[in-house]
Structures are given as C-alpha cells and as structure tokens.
C-alpha cells in the first residue's frame, strides 16, 4: 500500500503532540505547537508581562534557572502587608499554572527584586546563569525563610 494507507496510530509521543496541554515530560526546547517559546528569556518576558497585570504590581522580573523560577515583584509602595501576601500568592499560582514542573520563588522585597533584575540583565547580555548560582541560592534561601 502506498502513502499513509494502512498505517496505524502507534500512540507514540512526538514533540508535536500537544493534546495533553504540554504536561508530558518532553524536552522543553522541542517545538510543541502554539505558544512555543524559543528560549527561557522569551518565556520569562511573557510571564513578567502577565504578572504586571496583577493589580498592585508595578513591575515584575522573572528568571528561569534550571528547574526554578524566580519572580521579583515591585509593588506599589502603599500596598498593605496583607495585600502584598495575596499578590505574592496570586503571582505564584499564575507561574505554577504555566510551569507546573518548576519550583517557584516569589518575592516583593525590593533588594532581592533588584538583584534578580541585575541577574536577568546579565543573563540577557550573555553571562551564563551558572555564574549566578550563588546569588540565586541566597535569594531562594531568603525567600524560603521570609515570614
């Protein structure tokens, strides 16, 4: 038989299979259909733009390093602490919905957010993220121990 006649579906997972919402354990760098991000900086930018739409968030910085996503939020200075907690929780949920297999660390601390911005800019200018492993570990520990 010629062509595709007589072929059966094998149930094989291919990089083009998006029927499961992108949750399969595929290499994230393979093309997977609509919404494909060519590299982590594109995805980080997309997430930051989405986070900036949360009421109270003035700017957002996102760094994706390995299996971790670091989010720095610049909140309106008049934001009360209980509202800041809600905003951080909403940001964490939003990122987890998009990147469910990653650990997500969110901070609204201005010094940590400033350092994430420096790391993001260095990353974009060609400095390997590995050069920032110590900084990212300190940021992660600060976020984990914050009240």
LOVEX-663652 format. One line per field, with one value per residue: x, y, z of N, C-alpha, C in turn; chain; residue number from 0. Coordinates in steps of 0.05 Angstrom, whole numbers, plus 32768, in hexadecimal, padded with zeros to 4 digits. Layout:
neast <- X / ... .
nnorth <- Y / ... .
nup <- Z / ... .
caeast <- X / ... .
canorth <- Y / ... .
caup <- Z / ... .
ceast <- X / ... .
cnorth <- Y / ... .
cup <- Z / ... .
c <- A / ... .
k <- NUM / ... .
This chain:
neast <- 8011 / 8009 / 8020 / 8000 / 7FDA / 7FBE / 7FDF / 7FE7 / 7FD6 / 8007 / 8009 / 8035 / 805B / 8067 / 8091 / 806E / 803D / 8009 / 7FDC / 7FD6 / 7FDA / 800E / 8027 / 8047 / 8083 / 80AB / 80E4 / 80EC / 80FE / 80F0 / 80C7 / 8083 / 8052 / 801C / 802B / 805F / 809E / 80DA / 8108 / 811E / 811F / 80F8 / 80CA / 80CE / 80C7 / 8093 / 8077 / 8083 / 806A / 8035 / 802F / 8034 / 8002 / 7FE5 / 7FBE / 7FDE / 8012 / 804A / 8079 / 8098 / 80C8 / 80E5 / 810A / 8120 / 813E / 815C / 8134 / 8117 / 80F0 / 80F7 / 80D8 / 80D3 / 80B0 / 809C / 8078 / 8042 / 8053 / 802F / 8014 / 7FF3 / 800C / 7FED / 7FD3 / 7FFF / 8010 / 7FE6 / 7FEC / 801F / 8012 / 7FED / 800D / 8031 / 800F / 7FFE / 802E / 803A / 800F / 801C / 8050 / 8053 / 8077 / 80A1 / 80C7 / 80B0 / 80C2 / 80B0 / 80B7 / 80AE / 80D1 / 80F8 / 8131 / 813F / 8122 / 813A / 816D / 815F / 8150 / 8182 / 819C / 817B / 8184 / 81BC / 81BB / 819F / 81C5 / 81EB / 8207 / 8213 / 81E0 / 81F3 / 821B / 8202 / 81F0 / 81FB / 81E5 / 81AF / 81A3 / 81A8 / 817F / 8153 / 8155 / 814B / 8117 / 80FC / 8102 / 80E8 / 80B4 .
nnorth <- 7FE9 / 802D / 806D / 8088 / 8063 / 802D / 8033 / 8031 / 8054 / 805C / 806F / 8088 / 80BA / 80F8 / 8132 / 8156 / 814E / 8169 / 815D / 8152 / 8181 / 8191 / 8179 / 814C / 8128 / 8141 / 815A / 819D / 81BF / 81AE / 81B6 / 81C1 / 81D2 / 8203 / 823F / 8233 / 823E / 825A / 825E / 8260 / 8297 / 82B0 / 8297 / 82A8 / 82DF / 82E0 / 82CC / 82F4 / 8321 / 8310 / 830C / 8341 / 8354 / 8349 / 8368 / 839B / 838C / 83AA / 83A1 / 8366 / 8333 / 82FB / 82C0 / 8286 / 824D / 8211 / 81E2 / 8208 / 8242 / 8286 / 82BD / 8301 / 8335 / 8377 / 839D / 83CB / 83FF / 840C / 83DF / 83B6 / 8386 / 8355 / 8355 / 8353 / 831F / 8302 / 8310 / 82FB / 82C4 / 82BE / 82C9 / 829E / 8273 / 827D / 8277 / 8242 / 8229 / 822F / 8218 / 81E1 / 81BA / 81D2 / 81EE / 8225 / 8266 / 829F / 82E4 / 8323 / 8344 / 837C / 837F / 834A / 8344 / 836B / 8354 / 8326 / 833F / 8353 / 8322 / 830D / 8333 / 832C / 82F7 / 82FC / 8319 / 82F5 / 82DC / 829E / 827B / 8259 / 8275 / 8292 / 8270 / 826E / 829F / 8298 / 826C / 8285 / 82AA / 8288 / 826E / 829A / 82A7 / 8278 / 8279 / 82A7 / 82CA .
nup <- 8000 / 7FF2 / 8009 / 8043 / 804B / 806D / 8099 / 80DF / 811B / 8149 / 817C / 818F / 81AF / 8197 / 8188 / 8176 / 818B / 81AC / 81C9 / 81FE / 821A / 821F / 8249 / 824A / 8255 / 8233 / 8210 / 821E / 81F7 / 81C5 / 818C / 8198 / 8185 / 8184 / 81A7 / 81B2 / 81CF / 81BC / 81DB / 8221 / 8231 / 8212 / 8226 / 825B / 8255 / 8241 / 826D / 8293 / 827D / 8281 / 82B9 / 82C8 / 82BE / 82EA / 831B / 8341 / 8337 / 831F / 8301 / 82E7 / 82EE / 82D0 / 82D6 / 82BA / 82CE / 82C6 / 82E7 / 8301 / 830D / 8316 / 8331 / 8334 / 8350 / 8348 / 8370 / 8378 / 83A3 / 83CB / 83D8 / 8405 / 8437 / 843A / 840A / 83E8 / 83F3 / 83DD / 83A7 / 839B / 83A2 / 8379 / 834C / 8350 / 8348 / 8314 / 82F6 / 8302 / 82EA / 82B5 / 82B2 / 82CA / 82DA / 82F3 / 832A / 834D / 8361 / 8382 / 838D / 83AD / 83C1 / 83BD / 83B8 / 83AA / 837C / 835D / 8358 / 833B / 830B / 82FA / 82F1 / 82C9 / 82A0 / 8298 / 8286 / 8256 / 823B / 822F / 8258 / 8276 / 829A / 82C0 / 82D8 / 82FE / 8325 / 835D / 836F / 8361 / 8382 / 83B5 / 83B0 / 83AB / 83DE / 83FF / 83F0 / 83FF / 8436 / 8445 / 8469 .
caeast <- 8000 / 8019 / 8019 / 7FF9 / 7FC4 / 7FC5 / 7FEF / 7FD9 / 7FE1 / 8017 / 8007 / 804E / 805C / 8079 / 8094 / 8058 / 8025 / 8001 / 7FC2 / 7FD5 / 7FDF / 802A / 8030 / 8057 / 809F / 80BB / 80F8 / 80DE / 8109 / 80E5 / 80AE / 806B / 803A / 8016 / 8036 / 807B / 80B1 / 80F4 / 811C / 8113 / 811B / 80DE / 80B5 / 80D0 / 80BB / 8076 / 806C / 8085 / 8054 / 801B / 8030 / 8030 / 7FE6 / 7FD8 / 7FBC / 7FF1 / 802D / 8054 / 808C / 809E / 80E1 / 80E4 / 8122 / 811D / 8159 / 8158 / 8119 / 810E / 80E7 / 80FA / 80C7 / 80D5 / 8099 / 809D / 805D / 803C / 805D / 8018 / 8007 / 7FF5 / 8019 / 7FDB / 7FCF / 8018 / 8010 / 7FD3 / 7FF8 / 8034 / 8005 / 7FE1 / 8023 / 803B / 7FFB / 7FFE / 8046 / 8037 / 7FFC / 802B / 8067 / 804C / 808D / 80B7 / 80C4 / 80AB / 80C9 / 80A6 / 80BE / 80A7 / 80E6 / 8104 / 814D / 8140 / 8117 / 8150 / 8182 / 8155 / 8151 / 819E / 81A1 / 816D / 8193 / 81D5 / 81B4 / 8199 / 81DD / 81FC / 8214 / 8205 / 81D2 / 8203 / 822B / 81F1 / 81E4 / 81FD / 81D1 / 8194 / 81A0 / 81A3 / 8164 / 8140 / 8154 / 813E / 80FA / 80F2 / 8101 / 80D8 / 809B .
canorth <- 8000 / 8045 / 8084 / 8083 / 804F / 8015 / 8038 / 8033 / 8067 / 804C / 807A / 8093 / 80D6 / 8107 / 814D / 8167 / 8146 / 817C / 8155 / 8151 / 819C / 8196 / 816F / 8134 / 812C / 8145 / 816F / 81B6 / 81CE / 81A3 / 81C4 / 81B3 / 81DE / 821F / 8249 / 822A / 8253 / 8252 / 825C / 8268 / 82B4 / 82B6 / 828F / 82B9 / 82F8 / 82DC / 82CA / 830E / 8332 / 8307 / 8312 / 835E / 835A / 8345 / 8382 / 83A0 / 8386 / 83BE / 8394 / 834A / 8328 / 82DE / 82B2 / 8269 / 8240 / 81F5 / 81DC / 821D / 825C / 829B / 82D3 / 8319 / 8347 / 8393 / 83A4 / 83E7 / 8403 / 840F / 83C5 / 83AB / 836B / 833F / 8356 / 8349 / 8302 / 82F8 / 8314 / 82E6 / 82AA / 82BE / 82C6 / 8282 / 8261 / 8282 / 826B / 8225 / 8220 / 822E / 8207 / 81D0 / 81A8 / 81E2 / 81FA / 8242 / 8277 / 82BA / 82F7 / 833F / 8353 / 838D / 8379 / 8331 / 834A / 8379 / 8341 / 8315 / 834F / 8352 / 8307 / 830B / 8343 / 831E / 82DF / 8306 / 8324 / 82DF / 82CF / 8285 / 827A / 824B / 8289 / 829E / 825B / 8277 / 82B4 / 828C / 825C / 8298 / 82B5 / 8272 / 826B / 82B2 / 82A5 / 8262 / 8280 / 82BF / 82C5 .
caup <- 8000 / 7FF0 / 801A / 805E / 804C / 807C / 80B1 / 80F9 / 812F / 815C / 8197 / 8195 / 81B6 / 8185 / 8192 / 816B / 8199 / 81C1 / 81D2 / 821B / 8225 / 8222 / 8263 / 8248 / 825D / 821B / 8211 / 821A / 81E0 / 81AC / 8183 / 81A1 / 817B / 818A / 81C0 / 81B5 / 81D5 / 81B1 / 81F0 / 823B / 8234 / 8207 / 8239 / 8273 / 824E / 823F / 8289 / 82A0 / 8272 / 828D / 82D5 / 82CA / 82BC / 8304 / 8329 / 8356 / 832D / 830D / 82EF / 82EE / 82E2 / 82D2 / 82CE / 82BA / 82D1 / 82CC / 82EE / 8313 / 8303 / 832A / 832A / 8344 / 834B / 8352 / 8377 / 8380 / 83BF / 83DE / 83DB / 8421 / 8438 / 8434 / 83ED / 83DC / 83F5 / 83C9 / 838C / 8398 / 839E / 835E / 8339 / 8352 / 833B / 82F7 / 82EB / 8305 / 82D5 / 829B / 82B4 / 82E1 / 82E3 / 82FE / 8344 / 8349 / 8377 / 837C / 83A1 / 83A8 / 83CF / 83A8 / 83B3 / 839C / 8361 / 834F / 8350 / 8325 / 82F4 / 82F2 / 82E6 / 82AF / 828C / 8292 / 8277 / 823B / 822E / 8228 / 826F / 827C / 82B4 / 82D4 / 82E7 / 8313 / 8337 / 8379 / 8374 / 8360 / 839A / 83CB / 83AC / 83B2 / 83FB / 840A / 83EB / 840F / 8453 / 844A / 8476 .
ceast <- 8012 / 8010 / 8014 / 7FE3 / 7FCE / 7FD6 / 7FDD / 7FE6 / 7FEF / 8015 / 8022 / 804C / 8070 / 807C / 807D / 803D / 801F / 7FE6 / 7FC0 / 7FDA / 7FFC / 8035 / 8042 / 8074 / 80B1 / 80D0 / 80EA / 80E8 / 80FF / 80CB / 8096 / 8051 / 8035 / 8021 / 8053 / 808D / 80CD / 8109 / 8110 / 810F / 8100 / 80C8 / 80B6 / 80C3 / 809D / 806A / 806D / 806F / 8039 / 801A / 802B / 8013 / 7FD7 / 7FD6 / 7FCF / 800E / 8034 / 8067 / 8091 / 80B8 / 80DF / 80FE / 811C / 8138 / 8155 / 813B / 810C / 8105 / 80E8 / 80EA / 80CC / 80BF / 809F / 8080 / 805A / 8044 / 8047 / 800A / 800A / 8000 / 8006 / 7FD4 / 7FE7 / 8019 / 7FFE / 7FDF / 800E / 8028 / 7FF9 / 7FF7 / 802E / 8028 / 7FFB / 8017 / 8044 / 8023 / 800A / 8042 / 8065 / 8063 / 80A4 / 80B1 / 80C3 / 80B1 / 80C1 / 80AD / 80B4 / 80BC / 80F5 / 8121 / 8150 / 8137 / 812C / 8166 / 8179 / 8156 / 816E / 81A5 / 8194 / 817C / 81AD / 81D0 / 81AE / 81B1 / 81F2 / 820B / 8205 / 81F7 / 81E2 / 8214 / 821C / 81E5 / 81E5 / 81E8 / 81B5 / 818F / 819A / 8187 / 814F / 813E / 8147 / 8120 / 80EE / 80F0 / 80F2 / 80BE / 8083 .
cnorth <- 8019 / 805A / 807B / 806E / 8037 / 801A / 803B / 8048 / 8056 / 8057 / 8086 / 80B1 / 80E3 / 8123 / 815F / 8161 / 815A / 8175 / 8154 / 816B / 81A1 / 818B / 8156 / 813B / 812D / 815A / 818A / 81C7 / 81C3 / 81B3 / 81B4 / 81C1 / 81FA / 8227 / 8241 / 8242 / 824A / 824F / 8266 / 8286 / 82BC / 82AF / 82A0 / 82D4 / 82F6 / 82DB / 82E5 / 8321 / 832A / 830E / 8330 / 8366 / 8355 / 8361 / 8385 / 839A / 839B / 83B2 / 8377 / 8342 / 830A / 82D3 / 8294 / 825C / 8223 / 81EF / 81F0 / 8236 / 8270 / 82B3 / 82EA / 832C / 8362 / 839A / 83C1 / 83EA / 8406 / 83F5 / 83BB / 838F / 8354 / 833E / 834C / 832B / 82F6 / 82FA / 8300 / 82CB / 82A8 / 82BB / 82AA / 8270 / 8265 / 8275 / 824C / 8219 / 821D / 821A / 81F5 / 81BF / 81B8 / 81EA / 8218 / 8251 / 8293 / 82CC / 8313 / 8351 / 8362 / 8386 / 835E / 8335 / 8358 / 8367 / 832E / 8325 / 8350 / 8338 / 8304 / 831A / 8337 / 8306 / 82E7 / 8310 / 830E / 82D2 / 82B5 / 8286 / 826C / 825E / 8295 / 8289 / 8263 / 828C / 82A9 / 827B / 826F / 82A4 / 82A0 / 826F / 8282 / 82B0 / 828F / 8268 / 8299 / 82B8 / 82C4 .
cup <- 8000 / 8004 / 8037 / 8061 / 805B / 8095 / 80C9 / 810A / 8144 / 8179 / 81A1 / 819C / 81A4 / 8190 / 8189 / 8179 / 81AF / 81CD / 81F0 / 8229 / 822B / 823C / 8261 / 824E / 8244 / 8220 / 820C / 8202 / 81C5 / 81A5 / 818C / 8199 / 8184 / 81A5 / 81C5 / 81BB / 81CC / 81C6 / 820A / 823E / 8228 / 821A / 8252 / 826D / 824D / 825B / 8297 / 8297 / 827E / 82AA / 82DA / 82C7 / 82D7 / 8312 / 8340 / 834D / 8319 / 82F8 / 82F9 / 82E0 / 82E6 / 82C7 / 82D0 / 82B9 / 82D9 / 82D0 / 8300 / 8303 / 831A / 8320 / 833E / 833C / 8357 / 8357 / 837C / 839D / 83D4 / 83E3 / 83F8 / 8421 / 8431 / 8416 / 83DE / 83DD / 83E0 / 83AD / 8387 / 8393 / 8382 / 8349 / 8339 / 8343 / 831D / 82EA / 82EC / 82F0 / 82BA / 829C / 82CC / 82EB / 82EF / 831B / 8340 / 8363 / 8371 / 8394 / 8399 / 83B6 / 83B9 / 83A3 / 83A4 / 837F / 8350 / 8346 / 833A / 830A / 82E9 / 82E5 / 82CB / 829A / 8285 / 8280 / 825A / 822C / 822A / 823F / 8275 / 8298 / 82C9 / 82E4 / 82FE / 8326 / 8354 / 8381 / 8374 / 8378 / 83B2 / 83C8 / 83B4 / 83D0 / 8409 / 8407 / 83FC / 842C / 845A / 8457 / 8463 .
c <- A / A / A / A / A / A / A / A / A / A / A / A / A / A / A / A / A / A / A / A / A / A / A / A / A / A / A / A / A / A / A / A / A / A / A / A / A / A / A / A / A / A / A / A / A / A / A / A / A / A / A / A / A / A / A / A / A / A / A / A / A / A / A / A / A / A / A / A / A / A / A / A / A / A / A / A / A / A / A / A / A / A / A / A / A / A / A / A / A / A / A / A / A / A / A / A / A / A / A / A / A / A / A / A / A / A / A / A / A / A / A / A / A / A / A / A / A / A / A / A / A / A / A / A / A / A / A / A / A / A / A / A / A / A / A / A / A / A / A / A / A / A / A / A / A / A / A .
k <- 0 / 1 / 2 / 3 / 4 / 5 / 6 / 7 / 8 / 9 / 10 / 11 / 12 / 13 / 14 / 15 / 16 / 17 / 18 / 19 / 20 / 21 / 22 / 23 / 24 / 25 / 26 / 27 / 28 / 29 / 30 / 31 / 32 / 33 / 34 / 35 / 36 / 37 / 38 / 39 / 40 / 41 / 42 / 43 / 44 / 45 / 46 / 47 / 48 / 49 / 50 / 51 / 52 / 53 / 54 / 55 / 56 / 57 / 58 / 59 / 60 / 61 / 62 / 63 / 64 / 65 / 66 / 67 / 68 / 69 / 70 / 71 / 72 / 73 / 74 / 75 / 76 / 77 / 78 / 79 / 80 / 81 / 82 / 83 / 84 / 85 / 86 / 87 / 88 / 89 / 90 / 91 / 92 / 93 / 94 / 95 / 96 / 97 / 98 / 99 / 100 / 101 / 102 / 103 / 104 / 105 / 106 / 107 / 108 / 109 / 110 / 111 / 112 / 113 / 114 / 115 / 116 / 117 / 118 / 119 / 120 / 121 / 122 / 123 / 124 / 125 / 126 / 127 / 128 / 129 / 130 / 131 / 132 / 133 / 134 / 135 / 136 / 137 / 138 / 139 / 140 / 141 / 142 / 143 / 144 / 145 / 146 .
